[in-house]
Amino acid sequence: MAGIYIHIPFCKQACHYCDFHFSTSLQYKSELLNALHQEIRLQKNYLAGQTIETIYLGGGTPSLLQGEEINILFDVITQHHTVASNAEITIEANPDDLDEHKVHALRQTPINRFSIGIQSFFDEDLFWMNRAHRSREAEASVKRVQDAGFSNITADLIYGYPLLTDSKWKHNMQQIFDLKIPHISAYAMTVEPQTALASFIKKKLFAPMSEAQSADQFILLLDQIQQHGFEQYEISNFCLPGNYSRHNSNYWKGVKYLGIGPSAHSFNGEARQWNVSNNNKYIQSINTNTIPTERESLSEKDKLNEYIMTSLRTMWGLDLNKLEEISKYAAEQLLKNAEEFLYKGWVSQSGQTLTLTQEGKLYADKIASDLFF
C-alpha cells in the first residue's frame, strides 16, 4: 500500500503564520492543474505499481478547486494507479469555501474525508492570524458537511499564541466536542522565518510566543481529549477510537508516498525527493516533460534517525526490532542513549517498544534529537 499527496498552491490570502508554498493569485490555475495531470503521468512508476490506499489534497487551499477540476485529477490518477476501493481521500478546506454549493459539488467527487482549517472560534484571533473566515462560518461549514452525509472529518486548532487565554482555549476545544467532530489536529503556534508573523514580532507589533503558555495549553488539551474519549495517537493528532488519519499514520509508519505539485515531497523507502517551490518554474519544467525535483538518497544513519523521529511521535512507539532491521546493534546503542530519559520518566519501555510518557511528549523533539545516531 502507498499514498499520493497533491499540493494545490493557491490561497485567497496569506495567513500571518504560514510558511507553506502558495500563491494568492489564481491567474495560472488552469496551467497549474494541467501540469499536475502531466506530473502524475510522468511519475506513474515511482511507487512501482503499489495500490494506492490514501490520497490527500493539501496546500494551499484545495477547497478553492471546483468539483469538476477535482474529478479530472482523480480520473488521471486512476488511469495510472490502482486505487483501493476503500481508499481514504482527504481534502483540506477552509470554512469560507464550504458553502452549500461547494459541499454539494464535493459530494459528486471521490472525496470522503474533510480536514477543515478552523484554528479558532474567536473572530479577534482569526483576524490576528489573517484567516479568511470568521467563527460563524466555521461552525456552519462543519454542520453543512455533516448534513451532506460526510462523517469522516478532522478540524485544525492552534494554541499557544498571545490572544488565546486558557478559557478561550477550553471554549475552542468544547466547540469541537459539541460539533461531534471525531478527529482533531492541534498545533502550537510557531514563528517561522520569512513569515509576516516573524516580521511583526521583530518590529514589536506582535508579542512573542511563550513556550510556557504553549506547554500549559498542551497539557490542558491532553486533559480535555482524555475526558472526551479521544486517543492521542500522534503528538498533534487526536481521535475517537478508529478515526485515525490513515494518510498521516502511514507517513509516521514509513509507508511510501508520491508527492505531486510544486514543493511536494515524495518518499520511496530509499530516497526522498522534493519539487521546486515555484509555480512558474514548476509549470515550465513539467511542460518539457521534466520533473523539477531534487533528490536525496537515505544513508543507513538517515533511515535510523527518520524512524526514531517519526515513531516516537506516535502511540505505537519505536520498535527496537525495526531498528535492528536497519542496522545491527542499533537497538543496543539506542537503549544506552535512552537511559537518561527512561530514568526521568520521559520514555517508557514495554518489551521491545519505547513510547513517550505524557511528560515526555513535552520534550519530544529534544528526546528524538538526543537519540539520533
C-alpha positions as CSV (number, residue, x, y, z in Angstrom):
1,M,0.0,0.0,0.0
2,A,1.1,3.6,-0.7
3,G,-0.2,7.1,-0.7
4,I,-0.4,10.1,-3.0
5,Y,-0.2,13.8,-1.9
6,I,-1.2,16.5,-4.2
7,H,-0.2,20.1,-3.4
8,I,-2.7,22.8,-4.5
9,P,-0.6,26.0,-4.2
10,F,-3.4,28.6,-4.0
11,C,-4.9,30.7,-1.2
12,K,-7.3,33.6,-1.0
13,Q,-5.0,35.4,1.4
14,A,-1.8,34.7,3.3
15,C,-2.2,33.7,7.0
16,H,0.4,35.5,9.0
17,Y,2.0,32.4,10.4
18,C,2.1,30.2,7.3
19,D,5.3,29.2,5.5
20,F,3.9,26.6,3.1
21,H,4.3,27.3,-0.6
22,F,1.3,29.0,-2.1
23,S,0.2,31.9,-4.3
24,T,-2.7,34.3,-3.7
25,S,-3.1,34.7,-7.5
26,L,-5.3,32.2,-9.4
27,Q,-4.2,33.6,-12.7
28,Y,-2.4,30.4,-13.8
29,K,-4.7,27.9,-12.0
30,S,-5.6,26.1,-15.3
31,E,-2.0,25.8,-16.4
32,L,-1.0,24.5,-12.9
33,L,-3.7,21.9,-13.0
34,N,-2.6,20.7,-16.4
35,A,0.9,20.4,-15.1
36,L,-0.3,18.3,-12.2
37,H,-2.0,16.0,-14.6
38,Q,1.2,15.7,-16.6
39,E,3.3,15.1,-13.5
40,I,1.0,12.3,-12.5
41,R,1.7,10.7,-15.8
42,L,5.5,11.3,-15.6
43,Q,5.6,9.9,-12.1
44,K,3.4,6.8,-12.7
45,N,6.2,4.3,-12.0
46,Y,7.5,6.0,-8.8
47,L,5.5,3.7,-6.5
48,A,6.3,0.6,-8.6
49,G,2.7,-0.3,-9.1
50,Q,1.7,-0.4,-5.4
51,T,-2.0,0.0,-4.7
52,I,-2.9,3.5,-3.5
53,E,-4.6,3.4,-0.1
54,T,-4.7,7.2,0.6
55,I,-4.9,10.3,-1.5
56,Y,-4.5,13.7,0.2
57,L,-5.2,17.1,-1.4
58,G,-3.3,19.7,0.6
59,G,-2.0,23.1,0.1
60,G,-2.5,25.9,0.0
61,T,-6.3,25.7,-0.1
62,P,-7.6,22.7,-2.2
63,S,-11.2,23.7,-1.5
64,L,-10.7,26.6,-4.0
65,L,-10.9,23.9,-6.7
66,Q,-14.2,23.2,-8.4
67,G,-15.8,19.8,-8.2
68,E,-15.1,19.0,-11.9
69,E,-11.5,20.0,-11.5
70,I,-11.1,17.5,-8.7
71,N,-12.8,14.8,-10.7
72,I,-10.5,15.3,-13.6
73,L,-7.5,15.0,-11.2
74,F,-8.8,11.7,-9.9
75,D,-9.5,10.4,-13.4
76,V,-5.8,11.0,-14.3
77,I,-4.7,9.2,-11.0
78,T,-6.9,6.2,-11.7
79,Q,-5.6,6.0,-15.3
80,H,-2.1,5.4,-14.0
81,H,-2.5,3.9,-10.5
82,T,-4.6,1.2,-8.9
83,V,-6.7,2.9,-6.1
84,A,-8.1,0.8,-3.3
85,S,-11.9,0.6,-3.3
86,N,-11.8,1.8,0.4
87,A,-9.2,4.4,-0.1
88,E,-9.2,7.4,2.3
89,I,-9.4,10.5,0.1
90,T,-9.0,13.8,2.0
91,I,-9.4,17.4,1.1
92,E,-8.1,20.3,3.2
93,A,-10.8,23.0,3.2
94,N,-11.3,26.5,4.6
95,P,-14.7,27.1,6.3
96,D,-15.4,30.1,4.0
97,D,-15.2,27.8,0.9
98,L,-17.7,25.3,2.2
99,D,-21.0,26.9,1.2
100,E,-23.9,24.8,0.2
101,H,-23.0,24.8,-3.5
102,K,-19.4,23.7,-2.8
103,V,-20.3,20.9,-0.4
104,H,-22.9,19.6,-2.9
105,A,-20.2,19.7,-5.7
106,L,-17.7,17.8,-3.5
107,R,-20.4,15.2,-2.8
108,Q,-20.1,14.4,-6.5
109,T,-16.3,13.7,-6.2
110,P,-14.4,10.7,-4.7
111,I,-13.7,12.9,-1.6
112,N,-14.7,11.1,1.6
113,R,-12.7,12.9,4.3
114,F,-12.6,16.6,5.2
115,S,-9.8,18.4,7.0
116,I,-11.3,21.8,8.0
117,G,-8.9,24.6,9.0
118,I,-10.9,26.2,11.8
119,Q,-7.9,27.3,14.0
120,S,-10.2,29.3,16.4
121,F,-13.8,30.1,17.1
122,F,-13.0,33.7,18.1
123,D,-13.1,36.4,15.4
124,E,-10.4,38.5,17.0
125,D,-8.0,35.5,16.9
126,L,-8.9,34.8,13.3
127,F,-8.3,38.4,12.4
128,W,-4.9,38.4,14.2
129,M,-4.0,35.3,12.2
130,N,-5.3,36.9,8.9
131,R,-7.6,33.9,8.3
132,A,-10.1,34.4,5.5
133,H,-13.1,33.0,7.5
134,R,-15.0,34.1,10.7
135,S,-16.2,32.0,13.6
136,R,-19.8,31.7,12.5
137,E,-18.6,30.2,9.1
138,A,-16.5,27.6,11.0
139,E,-19.5,26.1,12.8
140,A,-21.8,26.4,9.8
141,S,-19.3,24.7,7.5
142,V,-19.0,21.7,9.8
143,K,-22.7,21.3,10.1
144,R,-23.1,21.7,6.3
145,V,-20.6,19.0,5.6
146,Q,-22.2,16.7,8.2
147,D,-25.7,17.3,6.8
148,A,-24.4,16.3,3.3
149,G,-23.5,12.9,4.7
150,F,-19.8,13.2,5.5
151,S,-18.8,11.9,8.9
152,N,-15.0,11.5,8.5
153,I,-14.0,15.0,9.5
154,T,-11.0,16.5,11.2
155,A,-10.6,20.0,12.5
156,D,-7.4,22.0,12.9
157,L,-6.9,24.2,16.0
158,I,-3.9,26.3,17.1
159,Y,-2.8,27.1,20.6
160,G,0.0,29.0,22.3
161,Y,-0.4,32.5,20.9
162,P,-0.8,35.7,22.9
163,L,-4.5,36.3,22.4
164,L,-5.5,32.8,23.4
165,T,-6.3,32.7,27.1
166,D,-6.9,29.3,28.8
167,S,-10.6,29.9,28.9
168,K,-10.7,30.7,25.2
169,W,-8.7,27.5,24.5
170,K,-11.1,25.4,26.5
171,H,-14.0,27.0,24.6
172,N,-12.4,26.1,21.3
173,M,-12.0,22.5,22.3
174,Q,-15.5,22.3,23.7
175,Q,-16.9,23.6,20.3
176,I,-15.2,20.7,18.6
177,F,-16.6,18.2,21.0
178,D,-20.1,19.7,20.8
179,L,-19.9,19.5,17.0
180,K,-19.1,15.8,17.3
181,I,-16.0,16.0,15.1
182,P,-14.2,12.7,15.5
183,H,-10.6,13.9,14.8
184,I,-8.6,16.9,16.0
185,S,-5.3,18.2,14.8
186,A,-3.9,20.7,17.3
187,Y,-0.7,22.6,16.8
188,A,1.3,25.1,18.9
189,M,1.8,28.4,17.1
190,T,5.4,28.5,15.8
191,V,7.2,31.5,14.4
192,E,8.7,30.5,11.1
193,P,11.3,32.7,9.4
194,Q,10.2,34.8,6.4
195,T,6.6,34.9,7.6
196,A,4.5,38.0,8.4
197,L,4.3,36.8,12.0
198,A,8.1,36.8,12.3
199,S,8.3,40.3,10.9
200,F,5.6,41.6,13.2
201,I,7.3,40.2,16.3
202,K,10.7,41.6,15.2
203,K,9.1,45.0,14.8
204,K,7.4,44.6,18.2
205,L,4.0,44.9,16.6
206,F,3.0,41.5,17.9
207,A,4.0,39.9,21.3
208,P,6.3,36.9,21.0
209,M,5.1,33.4,21.6
210,S,5.5,31.9,25.1
211,E,6.9,28.4,25.5
212,A,5.4,28.2,29.0
213,Q,1.9,29.1,27.6
214,S,2.2,26.5,24.8
215,A,3.2,23.8,27.3
216,D,0.4,24.7,29.7
217,Q,-2.2,24.7,26.9
218,F,-0.8,21.4,25.6
219,I,-1.4,19.9,29.0
220,L,-5.0,21.4,29.0
221,L,-5.5,19.8,25.6
222,L,-4.4,16.3,26.8
223,D,-6.7,16.6,29.8
224,Q,-9.7,17.6,27.7
225,I,-9.3,15.0,25.0
226,Q,-8.9,12.2,27.5
227,Q,-12.1,13.3,29.3
228,H,-14.0,13.1,25.9
229,G,-12.7,9.7,25.0
230,F,-10.1,10.8,22.4
231,E,-6.9,9.0,21.8
232,Q,-3.6,10.8,21.2
233,Y,-2.2,8.7,18.5
234,E,0.5,11.2,17.5
235,I,1.8,14.3,19.3
236,S,-0.5,16.7,17.5
237,N,-3.3,14.3,16.4
238,F,-6.3,13.0,18.4
239,C,-9.3,11.0,17.5
240,L,-12.2,8.9,18.8
241,P,-11.3,5.2,18.6
242,G,-11.0,4.0,15.0
243,N,-10.9,7.5,13.4
244,Y,-7.2,7.8,12.7
245,S,-6.0,9.6,9.7
246,R,-4.7,6.8,7.5
247,H,-2.7,9.1,5.3
248,N,-0.8,10.8,8.2
249,S,-0.5,7.5,10.1
250,N,1.2,5.9,7.1
251,Y,3.7,8.8,6.9
252,W,4.7,8.2,10.6
253,K,4.9,4.5,9.9
254,G,7.3,5.0,6.9
255,V,4.9,4.0,4.2
256,K,5.9,5.1,0.7
257,Y,4.1,8.1,-0.9
258,L,4.3,10.2,-4.0
259,G,4.0,14.0,-3.9
260,I,2.6,15.8,-6.9
261,G,2.8,19.6,-7.4
262,P,5.2,22.4,-6.6
263,S,7.0,21.9,-3.2
264,A,5.5,18.4,-2.8
265,H,7.8,15.8,-1.2
266,S,8.0,12.0,-2.1
267,F,9.4,9.0,-0.3
268,N,10.1,5.5,-1.7
269,G,11.9,3.9,1.2
270,E,15.4,4.5,-0.1
271,A,15.3,8.3,-1.0
272,R,13.4,11.5,-0.6
273,Q,12.7,14.0,-3.3
274,W,11.0,17.4,-3.5
275,N,9.7,19.6,-6.2
276,V,10.7,23.2,-6.8
277,S,8.7,25.7,-4.7
278,N,7.8,28.0,-7.6
279,N,4.6,27.7,-9.6
280,N,6.0,29.2,-12.9
281,K,9.2,27.1,-12.8
282,Y,7.2,24.0,-12.0
283,I,4.8,24.6,-14.9
284,Q,7.6,25.4,-17.3
285,S,9.6,22.3,-16.4
286,I,6.7,19.9,-16.5
287,N,5.7,21.3,-19.9
288,T,9.1,20.0,-21.2
289,N,8.4,16.6,-19.5
290,T,11.0,17.3,-16.9
291,I,10.2,16.8,-13.2
292,P,11.7,19.8,-11.4
293,T,12.9,17.9,-8.4
294,E,15.9,17.4,-6.1
295,R,16.7,14.0,-4.6
296,E,18.5,12.8,-1.5
297,S,19.4,9.1,-1.1
298,L,19.0,8.0,2.5
299,S,22.0,6.5,4.3
300,E,21.7,3.9,7.0
301,K,22.1,6.7,9.5
302,D,19.4,8.7,7.8
303,K,17.0,5.8,7.9
304,L,17.6,5.2,11.6
305,N,17.1,8.8,12.6
306,E,14.0,9.2,10.5
307,Y,12.5,6.2,12.1
308,I,13.4,7.5,15.6
309,M,11.9,10.9,14.8
310,T,8.6,9.6,13.3
311,S,7.9,6.6,15.5
312,L,8.4,8.3,18.9
313,R,5.7,10.8,18.0
314,T,3.1,8.1,17.9
315,M,1.1,5.9,20.4
316,W,2.6,2.8,18.6
317,G,6.1,3.9,19.6
318,L,9.6,2.8,18.5
319,D,10.1,-0.9,17.8
320,L,13.6,-1.9,18.6
321,N,13.3,-4.8,16.2
322,K,12.8,-2.4,13.3
323,L,16.0,-0.6,14.3
324,E,17.8,-3.9,14.1
325,E,16.4,-4.5,10.6
326,I,18.0,-1.2,9.5
327,S,21.4,-1.7,11.3
328,K,22.8,-4.4,13.5
329,Y,23.4,-3.4,17.2
330,A,21.3,-0.2,16.6
331,A,18.8,-1.2,19.3
332,E,21.6,-1.8,21.8
333,Q,23.1,1.6,21.2
334,L,19.7,3.4,21.3
335,L,18.8,1.8,24.7
336,K,22.1,3.0,26.1
337,N,21.4,6.5,24.9
338,A,17.8,6.4,26.2
339,E,18.8,5.5,29.8
340,E,18.5,9.2,30.9
341,F,15.0,9.6,29.5
342,L,13.9,6.2,30.9
343,Y,15.2,7.3,34.3
344,K,13.5,10.7,34.1
345,G,10.2,9.0,33.2
346,W,10.0,10.7,29.8
347,V,10.2,7.4,28.0
348,S,8.7,4.1,28.9
349,Q,9.6,0.6,27.7
350,S,7.3,-2.3,27.2
351,G,9.1,-5.3,25.7
352,Q,10.8,-4.2,22.5
353,T,8.8,-0.9,22.3
354,L,9.7,2.5,23.5
355,T,7.0,5.2,23.9
356,L,6.9,8.8,25.2
357,T,5.2,9.3,28.5
358,Q,2.8,12.2,28.9
359,E,5.6,14.4,30.4
360,G,8.0,13.1,27.7
361,K,5.6,14.5,25.0
362,L,6.5,18.0,26.1
363,Y,10.1,17.2,25.1
364,A,9.5,15.1,22.0
365,D,11.9,17.0,19.7
366,K,14.7,17.1,22.2
367,I,14.4,13.4,23.0
368,A,14.4,12.4,19.4
369,S,17.4,14.6,18.5
370,D,19.3,13.3,21.5
371,L,18.7,9.7,20.4
372,F,19.8,10.3,16.8
373,F,22.8,8.3,15.6
